[in-house]
Amino acid sequence: MGHKKVFKTLEEQIEILRNKGLIITDVEKTKEILLRENYFFINGYRHIFMISDKERRFHHGTTFEELYAFFVFDRNIRNIFFKHILVVENNLKSILSYQLSKQYGVREQDYLNPGNFTEDRTRGRQVNDVLRKMKRQVRINASRHSATMHYLTNYGYIPLWVLVKVLSFGIISELYSILRDEDKTIIADYYDLDVESFEVFLSIIANYRNLCAHEDILYDHRTQRMIPNNKYHIKLDIPAREDEYIYGKNDLYALVIMLKYLLRDEDFRELIRETEYEISLLDAKVSIISVEKILNRIGFPSNWRDIIDL
């Protein structure tokens, strides 16, 4: 039987945290934070402070300030990664629409022609599915956005470089997966990646993008798919266990590695700098857990910054 979740007053919320061994010194301030930020969301960060999965009590000496610092840290790095993912999304949409428009033409009936996509007969259904989603976006968004409206009114069609504005990253990722091999290769080449890796990257980044947009917990998220081993795992000499790298495969460091391929140098440097700043800020506020343990939980190797110069 699941427990029935009942409403808890701020006083009761504080009581629960205290009963689990959390030190709360300033009750009024703590109440204010719990009300403003949502007890349930803040409570989501308790695991890293717990003695063990079995003994669900806070490590002796853990304070509410430390728990809250973790919540704020996660929010800040989520915003940092989100901002950079949006840059990647915009670049990809631009490159993809340029390539397809150049190859197949500028009207919907040209670039959405099923003949432009993979010749693999077993994937006909998938092609139709993706094209149907895109046409649906044309219908839904045509009158909602000034850019799409402008083209429809003045030209009677919406070119792909305008349509991509209203397509989700998920649809863009699916669109890439149904392209002809030669189109896939031209686009992956731009990022210096093989097609297979690029496809995996897109589906995982779509997952991270949604996680960031919905403000889910980011720092210890693990994706179902793993990124293929690449030169950065080797150059960083990431430790392995049973022939599998322990960092940078399906954790936040895997996202860092993907962004290393997908962002321009100066943007990537900024990402690392901003992340480093947040980690040092967190380290200053949290004394109960070592920064090593924190990095380990995020999936960052100790030499994680070195990727800047590789």
N, C-alpha and C positions, 0 to 999 in steps of 0.2 A: 504493500500500500504506500502510495506517495503521501508525504505530509501535505495537509492543506495549508497553502501559504496564506497567512493572515497579515493584515496591516500592522505595522509596528511604529509606535511613536518614536520620536527622536531620542527620548529618554530610554526607551526599550532597546533601541539600536545601540546606544552607547553601552548599556548594560551587557548586551550580547558580546560586544567586542571586549569589554573588560573581563567578562567571565572566561574568555579564551586567552586571557593573559596580556591583552594589549594595554599599554600604559597611556592613559588620557589625562593630561594635566589641566588643559584649558577647556572645560566642558562647554562653555558658551560658544567659543570659537569652533569647536568640533561640531556642535549642533548646526552652526551656520553653514559649515562646509558640507555636512551630510545632507542638509536640506537643498543647498544650491547645486551640488554635484551628483546627488543620488547615492544613497547608502549602498544600493545593489551594485552600482557600477564600481564604486570604490572597493567594495568587498571582493570584487573579482580579482584584486591584486594581492589577496592575502596569502595565496599558496606559496609564494617564494619565501615568505616569512615564517612558514609553519615548521614545527620541529620535524614532522614526517607526515606521510599520508595517513598513517595509522593514528598517530597522536596529533590530532588537529588543534594544537595550541600554538600560539605565537612563541617564537624563540624568546627566552627570558630577556627582558629589557627592550623589546620592540615597542616603539612609540607610534601613536597615531600620525605624527608628523612624517615618519618614515613611510608608512603605508600611503599617505596622501602624496608624498613626493614621488612615489612609484607611479601612481595614477597620473600625475602631471607629466612625468617623464614620458610615459607611453603616449599621452595625448600629443606632446611636442614632437616626438619622433614620427608619430603617425602623420602629423601635418607636414613635416619635412619630406617624408617619403612620398606622400600624396602629391605634393607640389611638383616633385621631380617626375613622378609617374605621368602626371598630366602633360608635362613637356614631351615625354616619350610618345604619349598618345597622339599629341598634335603632330609631331614629326612623322610618325608612322602613317597617319591619315593623309598627310600631305604627299608623302612618297608613293603610297599605294594609289591614291587618286590620280597622281601624275602619270604613273606607269600604265594604269588601266585606261585612262582617257586617251593617252598617246596611242595605245595599241588598238583600242576598240571604238573610240568615238565619244562624243560628249552628251548625247541624249540618253535618257533612261533605257529606251528600247535598244540602244547600241550597247552600252556597257553592262546592262543587266540581261543580255542575251545568253541563255544557257550554253550556247555553243562556245562561249569564251572561256569556259571553265574546264576543270579536269576531264580528261578523256576516259577516266576509269569508270566503266559502266556500273560497277557495283556502288558507285557513290552518287548516282543520279538523283537519288532521293534526297541526299544531303544537300546537293546543289540546289534543288528546287526549294528545299526548306529555307536555306539561307537567303535565296533570292526573294522568297515570299516575305521573310522578315524585313528585308530592305524595302520592298515595295510598300509594305505596311507602314514603315517609317515615312516614306514619301507621302502617303495619304494622310497620316496623322499629323505630320509636322509641317506640311506644305503651307498651311495658313497661319501656323503659330509663330514662325520665325521670320524676321524681316528679310533675311538673306534669301531663304527659300521662296518666300512670297514674291520678292522682287523678280527673281528669275522666272517664276511661273507666270506672273502677270505680263512681264515684258517679252519673254522669249517662248513661253509655253512649255518649258521643260526645266528640270533641275540638273545641272551638271554634277558629276560625282564629287568634284572638289568642294561643292557647296553642301551636297547631301551628307558627306562624312561628318559634318558638324553635329548632326543630330543622331548619328549612329553610336551605339554604345561600344566600349572597348571589346566587350564580349562578341558582338556581331562582327567587328573588324577582325578579331582573332579567328572567327569561323570563316569569314570571307577569305582570309589568307589561306586557310587550310583547303579551300576548294579551288584555288587557282591552278592554272596549268604549271607544270614544272618549270618552264622557262621564265614565267613571270615570278614564281616563288624565288627562283635563284637570283634574279636581278635585284629583288628587294632585300633578300638575306645578305647578298654580296655587299650591299651598301653598308651594312653593319659588320662586315667581316665575319659573318657566321654561316655555318652550313644550314641548309633548309630544316633538317631534323631538329637541331638545337633551337632554331628560331621559332619553330612551331611550339615547342615545349615552353619556351620563354613567354610567348604571347599568352598561352593559356594560364600559366602561373601568375603572370603580371595582371591579367584580368581578375584573377582571384584576389590578389593583393589590393587592386584598385577598389574592388567592392568592399573589402574588409575596411579599408581606410575611409571610404565614403560613408559607411554605416557605423563608423566609430567603434568597431570591435577591438578587443585586446590584440595588440600587434606584436609586442616584444617576444612572446614565446610561441607565436603561431607556427604551426608546421603544415606545409601543403601536402596533399596526397601524392602529387607527382614530384619526382626529383629532377633537378637539372642534370644533363649529361656532364661527366667529368670534362674539365677543360683546362687550358693552359694556366689559369689562375690558381686552381687547386694545386697544381704542380709547383708553380713559381713561389707560392706562399708556403710550400711545404706543409700543407695542412695534415695533421695527424690522421691516421686511418685505423679502423678496427675491423678485423676480418675483411680486408680488402675494400672497405667502404670508408670514404672520408667522413669524419664525424662532424665537420662544420661545412657550411656552404653548399648543401645539397637540397634541403627542403625547408630551410630556416630563413631568418631575416638576412643572414649573410649571403644566402643564395640570391636574394633580391639585390643586394649590393653588387654581387658579381654580374648579374644580368644588366644592371644599370651602368656598370663599367663599360659594357659593350654598346649600350644603347644611347648613352648621353655623351655630349661633347665634353672634352677634357675639363673646361672651366666649370661647367655645371656639375660634373662629378666631384671635382675638388670641393666645391661648395657643399655638396651633400655630405661628404666626409667631415668637413670642418664643422658643419652644423650638428652632425651626429656626435662628434667628439665633444663638442661644447655641452650637449645635453647629458652625456655620460659623466663628464667631470662634475657637472652641477649635481647630478644624482649621487655621485660618489661622496660629494661634500655633505649631503643631507642624510645619507644612510650610513650608519656605522655598524649596524648589526649584521649586515651581509657584506662580504668583501666584493670589490669590483670584479675580481676574477670569477666569482660565482655568478654575478650578474651577467658578465660577458658570456659565460658558458651557457647560461639559460637563453640568451638571445641567439646563440649560435655563432658568436664572434670568436675567432682565434685570437690569441694574445697579440699577434702582430697584424691585426686586422687593418690598421691604417696603411700598411706598406703597399697595399693595392694601388694607392694613388700614383706611385712612381713606376708601376710595372707597364 
